[in-house]
């Protein structure tokens, strides 16, 4: 999901910046230009750091600006297919729920929310299972699996990421913990039954 990569690119330095400290100017331009941008091979650049000019800049005739090659460390975020991750529900819509996953948003389609028929109330931002009555609301933390990734290099916000929660150990955190508690209770009851059987067996002997 998150990773560090070393990238190289070229930035344009306008003539009015020539009198300023080159390193500071390059740092500001790189951060403004690349942070929040999308590189299809690496994902979205969250932070640019350790920024260094590479070689001498080039001035193009008729432009006046200097084009400077730079190298920098980039903290990137790229969701991978089949990856399990935690997210926060940020919006309920008629066809499902949008979630924040790091710096990007992903969609859990209504058919992928739970193993139940669901009713979507987008006005009150809540999704309810018809049989089990489980609810999903804005602000709920969830655990989901990535099932579709289409990153848009020209506009990170237009990237399309699909999630599913219709598998064991996935879903809203409240559901998962409730299931775990239920399993613990079942195991405790089974242990008690076994102990009773053993006691009865000893008593007969």
C-alpha positions as CSV (number, residue, x, y, z in Angstrom):
1,X,0.0,0.0,0.0
2,X,2.5,2.6,1.2
3,X,6.1,2.6,-0.1
4,X,9.2,4.8,-0.7
5,X,10.6,5.3,-4.2
6,X,13.3,7.5,-5.6
7,X,12.0,9.5,-8.6
8,X,13.5,11.9,-11.1
9,X,11.7,14.5,-13.1
10,X,12.1,18.0,-14.5
11,X,10.7,21.3,-13.0
12,X,10.4,24.8,-14.5
13,X,12.0,27.6,-12.6
14,X,10.7,31.0,-13.6
15,X,13.2,33.9,-14.1
16,X,11.9,35.9,-11.1
17,X,13.2,33.0,-8.9
18,X,16.8,33.2,-10.2
19,X,18.0,35.5,-7.4
20,X,16.7,33.2,-4.6
21,X,18.3,30.1,-3.1
22,X,18.1,27.4,-5.8
23,X,17.7,24.5,-3.3
24,X,14.8,26.2,-1.5
25,X,13.1,27.1,-4.8
26,X,13.5,23.6,-6.2
27,X,12.1,22.1,-3.0
28,X,9.0,24.3,-3.0
29,X,8.3,23.7,-6.7
30,X,8.7,19.9,-6.4
31,X,6.4,19.7,-3.4
32,X,3.8,21.9,-5.0
33,X,4.0,20.1,-8.4
34,X,4.2,16.4,-7.4
35,X,2.6,16.0,-4.0
36,X,-1.0,14.8,-4.7
37,X,-0.1,13.8,-8.2
38,X,-0.5,10.3,-9.6
39,X,2.2,8.1,-11.2
40,X,0.6,5.0,-12.7
41,X,3.5,2.7,-11.8
42,X,3.8,3.9,-8.3
43,X,0.5,5.4,-7.2
44,X,-0.3,8.8,-5.6
45,X,2.7,10.8,-4.3
46,X,1.8,11.7,-0.7
47,X,5.1,13.4,0.4
48,X,8.2,14.5,-1.5
49,X,11.4,14.7,0.5
50,X,15.2,14.7,0.1
51,X,14.9,16.9,-3.0
52,X,18.1,17.5,-4.9
53,X,18.9,19.3,-8.3
54,X,20.6,16.9,-10.7
55,X,23.3,18.6,-12.9
56,X,22.9,22.1,-14.4
57,X,19.6,23.6,-15.5
58,X,18.7,24.3,-19.1
59,X,17.4,27.6,-20.4
60,X,15.2,27.3,-23.5
61,X,15.5,30.1,-26.1
62,X,12.3,32.2,-26.1
63,X,11.1,31.0,-22.8
64,X,13.5,32.6,-20.3
65,X,12.8,30.0,-17.6
66,X,15.2,27.3,-16.4
67,X,14.4,23.7,-16.7
68,X,16.0,21.8,-13.8
69,X,16.3,18.0,-13.5
70,X,15.6,16.9,-9.9
71,X,15.7,13.7,-7.8
72,X,13.6,13.1,-4.7
73,X,12.3,10.5,-2.3
74,X,8.5,10.0,-2.7
75,X,6.2,8.4,-0.1
76,X,3.6,6.7,-2.4
77,X,0.3,5.0,-1.9
78,X,-0.9,2.4,-4.3
79,X,-3.7,0.0,-3.5
80,X,-3.1,-3.6,-4.8
81,X,-5.6,-6.1,-5.9
82,X,-6.7,-8.6,-3.2
83,X,-5.1,-6.4,-0.5
84,X,-7.0,-6.3,2.8
85,X,-7.1,-2.8,4.3
86,X,-9.0,-0.7,6.9
87,X,-11.0,2.3,5.7
88,X,-13.5,4.9,7.0
89,X,-17.0,5.3,5.4
90,X,-17.2,8.9,4.2
91,X,-20.4,8.9,2.2
92,X,-23.5,6.7,1.7
93,X,-25.0,6.9,-1.8
94,X,-27.9,5.1,-3.5
95,X,-25.5,2.4,-5.0
96,X,-23.2,1.8,-2.0
97,X,-20.7,3.5,0.3
98,X,-17.6,5.5,-0.4
99,X,-14.6,5.1,1.9
100,X,-11.4,6.9,2.6
101,X,-8.4,4.6,2.1
102,X,-5.4,6.7,2.9
103,X,-5.3,9.7,0.5
104,X,-7.8,8.1,-2.0
105,X,-11.5,7.2,-1.9
106,X,-12.9,3.7,-2.9
107,X,-16.4,2.4,-3.5
108,X,-18.1,-0.6,-1.8
109,X,-21.0,-1.3,-4.1
110,X,-24.2,-2.2,-2.3
111,X,-23.9,-5.8,-3.6
112,X,-20.5,-6.1,-1.9
113,X,-21.4,-4.8,1.6
114,X,-22.7,-7.9,3.3
115,X,-24.2,-11.3,2.7
116,X,-27.7,-10.0,3.0
117,X,-30.2,-7.9,1.0
118,X,-29.7,-4.3,1.9
119,X,-31.8,-1.2,2.2
120,X,-29.9,2.1,1.3
121,X,-31.1,5.3,3.0
122,X,-28.8,7.8,1.4
123,X,-30.7,10.7,3.0
124,X,-29.8,9.5,6.5
125,X,-26.6,7.9,5.3
126,X,-27.2,4.4,6.6
127,X,-27.3,1.0,4.9
128,X,-29.2,-1.8,6.7
129,X,-29.3,-5.5,6.1
130,X,-33.0,-6.7,5.7
131,X,-32.6,-10.0,7.6
132,X,-29.7,-9.6,10.0
133,X,-30.4,-5.9,10.6
134,X,-26.7,-5.0,10.5
135,X,-26.0,-1.3,9.8
136,X,-23.4,0.7,8.0
137,X,-23.2,4.4,8.6
138,X,-20.9,7.4,7.7
139,X,-17.9,7.4,10.0
140,X,-17.9,3.6,10.6
141,X,-14.4,2.0,10.4
142,X,-14.4,-1.1,8.1
143,X,-12.1,-3.8,6.8
144,X,-12.4,-4.6,3.1
145,X,-10.6,-6.3,0.3
146,X,-9.5,-4.5,-2.9
147,X,-11.2,-6.1,-6.0
148,X,-10.7,-3.4,-8.7
149,X,-8.1,-0.7,-9.3
150,X,-8.0,1.8,-12.1
151,X,-5.7,4.7,-11.4
152,X,-6.0,8.0,-13.3
153,X,-2.6,9.6,-13.9
154,X,-4.2,12.9,-15.0
155,X,-6.6,13.3,-12.1
156,X,-6.0,11.2,-8.9
157,X,-9.6,12.0,-7.8
158,X,-11.0,10.3,-10.9
159,X,-9.3,7.0,-10.0
160,X,-11.7,4.1,-9.4
161,X,-11.1,1.6,-6.6
162,X,-13.6,-1.1,-5.8
163,X,-13.8,-2.9,-2.4
164,X,-15.8,-5.9,-1.1
165,X,-16.7,-6.9,2.4
166,X,-18.6,-10.1,1.5
167,X,-16.0,-12.5,3.0
168,X,-15.2,-13.9,6.4
169,X,-13.4,-11.5,8.8
170,X,-14.4,-8.5,6.6
171,X,-17.0,-5.8,7.3
172,X,-17.6,-3.0,9.7
173,X,-15.4,-3.3,12.7
174,X,-18.4,-3.5,14.9
175,X,-19.7,-6.6,13.0
176,X,-16.3,-8.3,13.1
177,X,-15.8,-7.8,16.9
178,X,-19.4,-9.0,17.5
179,X,-18.8,-12.1,15.5
180,X,-15.6,-12.8,17.4
181,X,-17.4,-12.4,20.8
182,X,-20.1,-14.7,19.5
183,X,-17.5,-17.4,18.5
184,X,-15.9,-17.1,22.0
185,X,-19.3,-17.6,23.6
186,X,-20.0,-20.7,21.5
187,X,-16.6,-22.1,22.3
188,X,-17.2,-21.5,26.0
189,X,-20.5,-23.3,25.9
190,X,-19.0,-26.2,24.0
191,X,-16.2,-26.5,26.7
192,X,-18.9,-26.5,29.4
193,X,-20.8,-29.3,27.7
194,X,-17.7,-31.4,27.3
195,X,-16.8,-30.9,31.0
196,X,-20.4,-32.0,32.0
197,X,-20.1,-35.1,29.8
198,X,-16.8,-36.0,31.4
199,X,-18.3,-35.5,34.9
200,X,-21.3,-37.7,34.1
201,X,-19.0,-40.4,32.6
202,X,-16.9,-40.4,35.8
203,X,-20.0,-40.5,38.0
204,X,-21.3,-43.6,36.2
205,X,-18.0,-45.4,36.7
